[in-house]
Amino acid sequence: MKQPFAERCAATGEFEPIDLAFADFMLRFARAPECEELYLAALFASRAVRLSHSCCPLRELAGMLFPETPAEGQRQFRLPGCDAWLERLSAPALAAAVSRYPACRDAGFPTPLAIDDAGRLYLQRYLVYELQVAQAVMHRARRPEHPPELPPGAFDALFINYRNGAAEDRPDFQRLAALAAASRDFTVISGGPGTGKTTVVAALLALEFARAPELRVALCAPTGKAQARLGEALREDGLKIGTAEAIRRRILELAPSTIDRLIGSAPLTHRTKYHAGNPLPFDLVIVDESSMVSLPLMARLMQALAPETRLILLGDPNQLASVESGAVLADICDSGKRNAFSGAIREAYLRQSPGVFLAEPDDARPLTGALAELTHNFRFDTAPAIGEVSSAIKLLQDGATPEKIEGLTDFIHHQQNDDFRTIAVTRDQLSARLRQELARELPGKRGCFLRLAELAEAGTAEALTEAFGLLNAFKVLAAVRRGPFGVEELNRLIRELFHWKSDDTPGMPVMILANDRLTGLSNGDIGLFWKDLAGSGAIRIYFPGFERSFLAAELPEHEPVFAMTIHKSQGSGFSRALLVLPDGDSPVLTRELLYTGITRASKEVVLWSTPAVTRLMLERRTRRASGLQARLAEA
């Protein structure tokens, strides 16, 4: 028979069956069928992970009315007070179910639930993940720096084909980031799209291969799409960086991998080929798009590194966090001061760029000095409105006043520039507006999908190359999957507007929805239905480079991708983007989603949104409960 407190919790509708089942299990496991405090702790710990948090901040929850903002007719109940709740969970009778950190560390984390001294409640596994990441980062961050010995003018030669993004007496943070990464065993290089993170990697690799030609380097990213984009960007920068041809060849030979492939993740398990007992055979590991890496995946990667392996994380902490638990990159970036480098690194930089002002760091936190941030956006030099809007969103402070939110909303909705336009589109206008936008001709170019149909009719390899270029030139991005403004409806409308009737029509773009070891395809890969280039008459699906093509029956789960969600677009870049937001609220509508969508495009953004929805997104930040930042800042 259900306890009254269990029925009360289920009646709120705030918990999924898995949360309720875990809470029931914990009562049976602890042999405490009437312990409401344990039931609630288990319930909220499970719910926290399901909502992508690493932990549940018990001290913040304690004593509050729940749900905090009830729906109409929804009954609230008051949670236990903090001291009483913690005291009950610490009782000897519950010792098999709940333990206190750090005492439980010496016992090998024996209980399903754990609470730390700050009152953070964890599913035991997630506390272990957090500690593994913190330990791996601090182990490397504390090691001595070794700035490379560089001849005068070395950076000028390295960056000879690049514009300097800094004023004459100010530091060039691309060069500083490359120097810091070459000097340290752990470095984060953060910055928005177009700030030159991959350029820094190319410069760093040139420095590294010059002093250690046999250095073993691994490049990786969280998704197949991000892996492919890293490879493309590095090939481009590898050709531009100023270095010897032998070193350039080494850079161009590097083939990025997904993190899962790198560490040998076994499907549907937490087991990996590489781990602390069998570490990866690399001297340096570089991870791109680190904001997309969840806490569990980052922990598995760091466990797979040998103690002496250096680690560099690249990414934009202002973008969307990982789908799974944690916000690892943001936590790391917030645990120290950015662009505050040690005396040794400042001296090495000033030998290359005398006369530049470099402030001494005024932050004693351990990761200060390991956090490089690129601040100049080269991509938006030719699209200033995109740059201004994205920068204003990024710089909006937590707790911004309603006046500031309203001012930024007005600023966004008054944009009618060549590179940024905002339009409020109603449901009954959607189809006509979509036809108008998609058929719009740019100077010398047909509308994207009109041209795609023409290329598919030609069916040649040259036409296929141009078609893939079109997919990178323009994309419809939506905030949600369902509803009149969602991906599913937008894909249906686009197919209807351009008469793409069957799923295997030549020219139909499709996205892979699951990793597949048999085909080697990854979640997020995009291909095109096309006439067999070998002339068999069959319709095949080709992927960029044409090395891989498949019959439709051979593909893993996939769907048409005229439009895609902003979440799926992360790690991609397009020349132009139509950004479609719903006309009402949704839990996914956040400031980070708006920023990520806008920064997918380099030349033009058309934003379909109402002022009310834009204002709501600016007000709502993604907040992930975690103890990682505190552990790194206080280590």
C-alpha positions in Angstrom: 0.0 0.0 0.0 1.3 3.4 -1.0 2.2 5.8 1.8 0.2 9.1 1.7 3.4 11.1 1.1 4.1 8.9 -2.0 0.6 9.5 -3.4 1.0 13.2 -2.7 4.2 13.3 -4.7 2.8 11.3 -7.6 -0.2 13.5 -7.8 1.9 16.6 -8.5 2.8 15.3 -12.0 6.3 16.7 -11.5 7.9 13.2 -11.3 8.3 10.5 -14.0 7.7 6.8 -13.3 11.4 6.2 -13.1 11.7 8.8 -10.2 8.8 7.2 -8.3 10.1 3.7 -8.9 13.6 4.6 -7.6 12.1 6.3 -4.5 10.0 3.1 -3.8 13.1 1.0 -4.3 15.1 3.1 -1.8 12.5 2.6 0.9 12.6 -1.2 0.4 16.5 -1.1 0.2 16.8 0.8 3.4 14.0 -1.2 5.1 12.4 2.1 6.0 8.9 2.0 4.4 7.7 5.0 6.4 10.7 7.4 5.9 9.3 10.3 4.0 12.7 12.1 4.1 14.4 9.3 2.3 11.6 8.9 -0.2 11.8 12.6 -1.1 15.6 12.6 -1.3 15.6 9.6 -3.7 12.8 11.3 -5.7 14.6 14.6 -6.1 18.0 13.0 -6.8 16.5 11.0 -9.6 14.6 14.0 -11.0 17.7 16.1 -10.9 19.7 13.8 -13.2 16.7 13.4 -15.5 16.6 17.2 -15.8 20.3 17.2 -16.7 21.6 18.4 -13.3 24.5 16.6 -11.6 23.0 16.9 -8.2 20.1 18.3 -6.2 20.8 21.3 -4.0 19.0 20.1 -0.9 19.6 23.3 1.1 17.8 25.3 -1.6 14.9 22.9 -1.7 14.4 22.4 2.0 11.4 24.1 3.5 9.9 25.4 0.2 6.4 24.8 -1.1 6.5 22.3 -4.0 5.8 22.7 -6.9 7.2 26.2 -6.6 4.9 27.5 -9.4 1.9 25.2 -9.4 -0.4 24.9 -12.4 -4.1 25.6 -12.0 -5.6 23.0 -9.7 -2.2 21.6 -8.7 -1.8 21.1 -4.9 1.4 22.1 -3.2 3.1 20.6 -0.2 5.9 21.8 2.0 9.3 20.0 2.0 11.1 19.2 5.2 13.3 21.9 6.8 17.0 21.7 6.0 18.4 20.6 9.4 15.6 18.1 10.1 16.0 16.6 6.6 19.8 16.3 6.8 19.6 14.9 10.3 17.1 12.2 9.3 19.2 11.2 6.2 22.3 10.9 8.4 20.6 8.6 10.9 22.4 5.2 11.5 19.3 3.4 10.4 19.8 4.8 6.9 23.6 4.2 6.7 23.1 1.6 3.9 21.2 4.0 1.8 22.8 7.4 2.3 26.4 8.4 3.1 28.2 11.7 3.7 31.0 12.9 1.5 34.0 13.1 2.1 33.7 10.3 4.6 32.2 7.9 2.1 35.2 8.2 -0.3 37.4 6.1 1.9 34.7 3.4 2.1 34.4 3.3 -1.7 31.1 5.1 -2.1 29.0 2.2 -0.8 25.5 3.8 -0.9 23.1 4.7 -3.7 22.8 8.3 -2.4 25.5 10.7 -1.1 25.4 14.2 0.4 28.4 16.5 0.6 29.2 19.2 3.2 27.4 21.8 1.1 24.1 19.9 1.2 24.3 18.7 -2.4 22.5 15.4 -2.8 23.8 13.0 -5.5 23.1 9.7 -7.0 26.4 8.1 -6.0 27.6 7.6 -9.6 27.3 11.3 -10.4 29.3 12.3 -7.4 32.0 9.9 -8.5 31.9 11.5 -12.0 32.3 14.9 -10.6 35.2 14.0 -8.4 36.9 12.2 -11.3 36.7 15.2 -13.5 37.9 17.6 -10.8 40.8 15.4 -9.9 41.9 14.9 -13.5 41.7 18.7 -14.2 43.6 19.7 -11.0 46.2 17.0 -11.5 47.2 18.6 -14.8 46.6 22.3 -13.8 49.0 22.1 -10.9 51.9 20.8 -12.9 54.7 23.3 -13.7 54.5 25.4 -16.8 57.1 25.0 -19.5 56.8 27.9 -22.0 58.5 27.0 -25.3 61.8 28.8 -26.2 60.9 30.7 -29.3 63.1 32.9 -31.5 62.0 36.6 -32.0 59.3 36.9 -34.6 58.1 33.3 -34.2 54.5 34.3 -33.8 54.6 36.7 -36.7 55.8 33.9 -38.9 53.1 31.4 -37.5 50.3 33.9 -38.0 51.6 35.5 -41.2 48.4 34.7 -43.1 46.0 35.9 -40.4 44.7 39.3 -39.4 45.6 40.5 -35.9 42.3 41.0 -34.0 43.9 43.3 -31.3 44.9 46.9 -31.2 48.7 47.6 -31.4 49.2 47.9 -27.6 46.8 45.2 -26.6 47.5 41.4 -26.5 46.4 39.2 -29.3 44.6 36.5 -27.4 45.0 33.9 -30.2 48.7 34.1 -29.8 48.5 34.1 -26.0 46.2 31.1 -26.1 48.6 29.1 -28.3 51.5 30.0 -26.0 49.5 29.1 -22.8 48.4 25.7 -24.3 52.0 25.0 -25.4 53.2 25.7 -21.8 50.6 23.9 -19.7 49.3 20.4 -19.2 45.7 21.6 -19.0 44.2 24.5 -20.9 40.8 25.7 -21.9 40.4 27.8 -25.0 37.0 29.4 -25.1 35.3 31.7 -27.5 32.3 32.1 -29.7 32.0 30.9 -33.3 34.4 32.7 -35.5 36.9 33.7 -32.8 39.6 31.5 -34.2 39.8 28.5 -31.8 40.9 26.1 -34.6 43.5 28.6 -35.8 45.0 28.5 -32.3 45.0 24.7 -32.5 46.9 24.8 -35.8 49.4 27.2 -34.3 49.8 25.1 -31.2 50.3 21.9 -33.3 53.0 23.7 -35.3 54.8 24.7 -32.1 54.4 21.2 -30.7 55.6 19.3 -33.8 58.6 21.7 -34.1 59.9 20.8 -30.7 58.7 17.1 -30.6 58.2 15.7 -34.1 57.0 12.3 -32.7 54.4 13.8 -30.4 51.3 11.6 -30.3 48.2 13.8 -30.7 44.5 12.9 -30.6 41.7 15.2 -31.8 38.1 14.5 -30.8 34.6 16.0 -30.5 31.4 14.8 -28.9 29.5 14.1 -32.2 30.2 12.9 -35.7 29.1 16.2 -37.1 31.4 18.2 -34.8 34.2 15.7 -35.5 33.8 16.3 -39.3 33.7 20.1 -38.9 36.8 20.1 -36.7 38.6 18.1 -39.5 37.5 20.6 -42.1 38.5 23.6 -40.1 41.9 22.2 -39.2 42.6 21.3 -42.8 41.8 24.9 -43.8 44.0 26.4 -41.0 46.7 23.8 -41.5 47.2 25.1 -45.0 47.3 28.7 -43.8 49.5 28.5 -40.8 53.1 29.6 -41.3 55.3 26.6 -40.7 57.6 24.1 -42.4 56.1 21.7 -44.9 57.0 18.6 -42.9 55.1 20.0 -39.9 52.2 21.1 -42.1 51.9 17.5 -43.4 51.8 16.2 -39.8 48.9 18.6 -39.0 47.0 17.7 -42.2 47.4 14.0 -41.5 45.6 14.2 -38.1 42.1 12.7 -38.3 39.6 13.7 -35.6 37.4 11.1 -33.9 34.3 11.2 -31.8 35.1 10.9 -28.0 33.2 7.6 -27.9 35.3 6.1 -30.7 38.5 7.4 -29.2 37.9 5.8 -25.8 36.2 2.7 -27.2 32.8 3.0 -25.6 30.8 -0.2 -25.7 27.2 0.4 -26.9 24.5 0.7 -24.1 27.0 0.3 -21.3 29.4 2.4 -19.3 32.4 0.2 -20.3 35.2 1.5 -22.4 38.2 -0.1 -24.0 40.5 2.6 -22.6 40.4 3.5 -18.9 42.7 4.1 -15.9 44.1 0.6 -16.2 44.5 0.8 -20.0 45.1 4.4 -20.9 45.1 6.0 -24.3 48.5 6.1 -26.0 48.7 9.8 -26.6 50.8 12.7 -25.3 48.2 15.4 -26.1 44.4 15.2 -26.4 42.4 18.1 -27.8 38.6 18.1 -27.4 36.5 20.4 -29.6 32.9 21.6 -28.8 33.4 20.8 -25.2 30.2 22.5 -24.1 28.4 19.6 -25.6 30.3 17.0 -23.5 28.2 15.7 -20.6 29.6 15.0 -17.1 29.5 11.2 -17.5 31.3 11.3 -20.9 33.9 13.8 -19.7 34.6 11.6 -16.7 35.1 8.5 -18.9 37.4 10.5 -21.2 39.5 11.8 -18.3 39.7 8.3 -16.8 41.0 7.1 -20.2 44.0 9.5 -20.1 47.4 8.5 -18.9 48.5 10.7 -15.9 51.1 12.5 -18.1 48.8 13.2 -21.0 48.1 16.8 -21.6 44.6 18.0 -22.2 43.1 21.0 -24.1 39.4 21.8 -24.1 37.9 24.0 -26.8 34.4 25.4 -26.8 31.9 28.2 -26.1 30.4 28.1 -22.6 27.6 30.4 -23.7 26.2 27.8 -26.0 23.7 25.1 -25.1 25.0 22.7 -22.5 25.1 18.9 -23.1 21.8 17.0 -23.4 22.8 14.7 -20.6 23.8 15.8 -17.1 26.2 18.5 -16.3 27.6 21.7 -17.8 31.3 20.8 -17.5 32.8 23.5 -19.7 30.9 26.3 -18.1 31.7 25.0 -14.6 35.5 24.9 -15.5 35.4 28.4 -17.2 33.6 29.9 -14.2 36.1 28.4 -11.7 38.9 30.9 -12.4 39.7 34.2 -14.1 40.0 34.1 -17.9 43.0 35.6 -19.8 45.0 36.1 -16.5 48.3 34.4 -17.2 51.3 33.6 -15.1 54.5 35.6 -15.1 56.4 33.0 -17.1 53.8 33.0 -19.9 53.5 36.8 -19.9 57.3 37.1 -20.2 57.4 34.6 -23.0 54.7 36.6 -24.8 56.4 40.0 -24.3 59.5 38.6 -25.9 57.5 38.1 -29.0 55.4 41.3 -28.7 57.2 44.0 -26.7 55.3 47.0 -25.7 52.0 45.2 -25.2 50.3 45.7 -21.8 49.5 42.5 -19.9 47.9 42.8 -16.5 49.1 40.7 -13.6 46.4 38.2 -12.5 44.5 39.3 -9.4 42.7 35.9 -8.9 44.4 33.2 -6.8 42.0 30.4 -7.8 43.9 27.3 -9.0 42.6 27.4 -12.6 43.4 31.1 -13.2 46.1 30.9 -15.9 44.6 27.9 -17.5 41.6 29.7 -19.0 42.2 31.5 -22.3 39.3 33.3 -23.9 39.2 34.6 -27.5 37.3 37.8 -27.6 37.6 39.1 -31.2 35.1 37.7 -33.7 36.5 37.6 -37.2 33.4 35.9 -38.7 31.1 38.8 -37.9 33.4 41.5 -39.3 31.3 41.3 -42.5 28.0 40.7 -40.5 28.1 43.4 -37.8 24.5 43.1 -36.8 24.8 39.4 -36.0 27.9 40.2 -34.0 26.2 43.0 -32.1 23.1 41.0 -31.2 25.0 37.8 -30.2 27.5 39.8 -28.2 24.6 41.7 -26.4 23.0 38.4 -25.5 26.2 36.9 -24.2 27.0 40.0 -22.1 23.6 40.1 -20.5 24.2 39.7 -16.8 22.4 37.3 -14.5 19.7 39.1 -12.6 19.4 41.8 -15.4 16.7 44.3 -14.6 13.4 44.2 -16.5 14.4 47.5 -18.2 17.6 45.9 -19.6 15.7 42.8 -20.8 13.1 45.0 -22.5 15.8 47.2 -24.0 17.6 44.2 -25.6 14.3 42.8 -26.8 13.5 46.1 -28.5 17.1 46.2 -30.0 16.6 42.7 -31.5 13.1 43.4 -32.9 14.2 46.6 -34.5 16.9 44.8 -36.6 16.2 45.2 -40.3 19.7 44.9 -41.7 21.3 43.0 -44.5 22.7 40.5 -42.1 19.9 40.4 -39.4 16.2 40.8 -39.7 13.5 40.1 -37.2 9.9 39.3 -38.2 6.9 38.3 -36.1 5.1 35.6 -38.1 1.7 34.3 -37.1 0.4 30.7 -37.5 -1.8 31.6 -40.5 1.1 33.4 -42.2 3.5 30.5 -41.8 3.1 28.7 -45.1 3.1 31.9 -47.2 6.0 33.4 -45.4 8.0 30.2 -45.6 7.5 30.0 -49.4 8.5 33.6 -49.7 11.7 33.2 -47.6 12.8 29.9 -49.2 12.2 31.1 -52.8 14.1 34.3 -52.1 16.9 34.8 -54.6 20.2 36.2 -53.6 22.4 38.1 -56.1 23.3 35.5 -58.8 21.7 32.6 -56.9 18.4 30.8 -57.0 16.5 30.0 -53.8 18.2 27.1 -52.0 15.6 24.4 -52.4 14.7 25.5 -56.0 18.4 25.0 -56.9 18.6 21.7 -55.0 15.8 20.3 -57.2 17.6 21.4 -60.3 20.9 19.8 -59.2 19.1 16.6 -58.3 17.6 16.4 -61.8 21.2 16.7 -63.3 22.3 13.9 -61.0 26.1 14.3 -61.7 29.0 14.2 -59.2 29.6 17.9 -59.8 25.9 18.7 -59.1 26.1 16.6 -55.9 29.2 18.6 -54.7 27.2 21.8 -55.3 24.2 20.4 -53.5 26.2 19.7 -50.4 27.5 23.2 -50.6 23.9 24.4 -50.6 23.1 22.5 -47.4 25.9 24.4 -45.7 24.9 27.7 -47.2 21.4 27.8 -45.8 19.4 26.0 -43.0 16.0 26.4 -41.4 16.5 26.1 -37.6 13.6 25.6 -35.2 13.6 25.7 -31.4 11.1 22.8 -31.0 10.3 19.6 -32.8 6.5 19.6 -32.6 3.7 22.2 -33.1 3.1 24.6 -35.9 6.5 26.2 -35.6 8.4 22.9 -35.0 10.8 20.9 -37.1 8.2 18.2 -38.1 5.7 20.7 -39.4 8.4 22.8 -41.1 9.7 19.8 -42.9 6.2 18.8 -44.0 5.5 22.3 -45.3 8.8 22.5 -47.2 8.2 19.2 -48.8 4.7 20.3 -49.8 5.8 23.7 -51.1 8.5 22.2 -53.3 6.7 18.9 -54.3 9.1 16.5 -52.6 6.6 13.7 -52.4 8.4 10.5 -51.6 11.0 9.9 -49.0 13.6 8.7 -51.6 13.2 11.7 -54.0 16.7 12.6 -55.5 17.9 15.7 -53.7 16.1 14.9 -50.4 18.4 15.7 -47.5 18.3 13.3 -44.5 19.8 13.3 -41.0 21.0 10.2 -39.3 19.4 9.9 -35.8 21.6 7.2 -34.2 25.2 6.1 -34.2 25.6 2.9 -36.2 28.8 0.9 -36.1 27.9 -1.2 -39.1 27.8 1.7 -41.5 30.1 4.0 -39.6 27.5 6.7 -39.6 27.0 9.0 -36.6 24.0 10.8 -35.0 23.8 14.1 -36.9 25.4 13.0 -40.1 23.6 14.6 -43.1 23.3 12.9 -46.5 21.5 13.3 -49.8 19.3 10.9 -51.8 20.9 10.9 -55.3 21.0 8.9 -58.5 23.7 6.2 -58.3 26.8 7.9 -59.6 27.9 4.5 -61.0 24.9 4.6 -63.4 23.0 1.6 -62.0 19.8 3.6 -61.9 19.3 2.9 -58.2 18.7 5.7 -55.7 21.4 5.9 -53.0 22.2 8.1 -50.1 25.6 9.9 -50.4 27.5 11.6 -47.6 30.1 14.5 -48.0 33.2 13.3 -49.8 31.2 10.6 -51.6 33.4 7.9 -50.0 30.3 6.5 -48.4 26.9 5.8 -50.0 24.1 3.4 -49.0 20.8 2.1 -50.1 17.9 3.5 -47.9 17.4 0.0 -46.3 21.0 0.1 -45.1 20.6 3.3 -43.1 20.0 3.5 -39.4 17.1 5.6 -38.2 16.9 8.9 -40.2 14.6 11.7 -41.1 14.3 14.5 -43.7 16.3 17.6 -42.7 15.1 20.6 -44.7 14.7 22.0 -41.2 16.5 20.9 -38.0 16.4 21.8 -34.3 18.9 24.3 -32.9 20.1 21.6 -30.6 21.0 19.4 -33.5 22.7 22.3 -35.3 25.2 22.8 -32.5 28.7 22.2 -33.9 27.6 23.2 -37.4 27.8 26.5 -39.2 25.9 28.0 -42.2 26.1 31.1 -44.3 22.4 31.9 -43.8 19.9 30.7 -41.3 16.1 31.1 -40.9 15.6 30.9 -37.1 12.0 29.9 -36.3 10.7 30.3 -32.7 7.3 29.2 -31.5 4.6 31.7 -30.6 4.2 30.4 -27.1 6.3 29.2 -24.1 8.2 25.9 -24.0 10.8 24.7 -21.4 13.5 24.6 -24.1 13.3 28.4 -24.8 16.3 29.8 -23.0 18.9 32.5 -23.6 21.5 29.9 -24.5 19.2 28.5 -27.2 18.7 32.0 -28.7 22.4 32.7 -28.7 23.3 29.3 -30.2 20.7 29.7 -33.0 21.9 33.2 -33.9 25.5 32.2 -34.0 25.0 29.3 -36.4 25.0 31.8 -39.3 28.0 33.8 -40.6 26.3 36.1 -43.1 22.6 36.4 -42.5 20.1 35.6 -39.8 16.3 35.9 -40.3 14.6 35.6 -36.9 10.9 34.7 -36.7 9.8 35.5 -33.2 7.4 37.6 -31.2 8.7 40.2 -28.7 7.1 38.2 -25.9 9.0 35.0 -26.8 12.3 36.8 -27.3 11.9 38.5 -23.9 11.1 35.2 -22.3 14.2 33.6 -23.7 16.4 36.5 -22.6 15.0 36.1 -19.1 15.5 32.4 -18.8 19.0 31.0 -18.4 20.0 27.3 -18.3 21.0 26.5 -14.8 22.6 23.1 -14.0 23.0 22.2 -10.3 26.6 21.0 -9.9 29.4 20.9 -7.3 32.2 20.9 -10.0 32.8 24.6 -10.1 33.1 24.8 -6.3 35.5 21.8 -6.2 37.7 23.3 -8.8 37.7 26.8 -7.3 38.5 25.6 -3.8 40.9 22.8 -4.7 
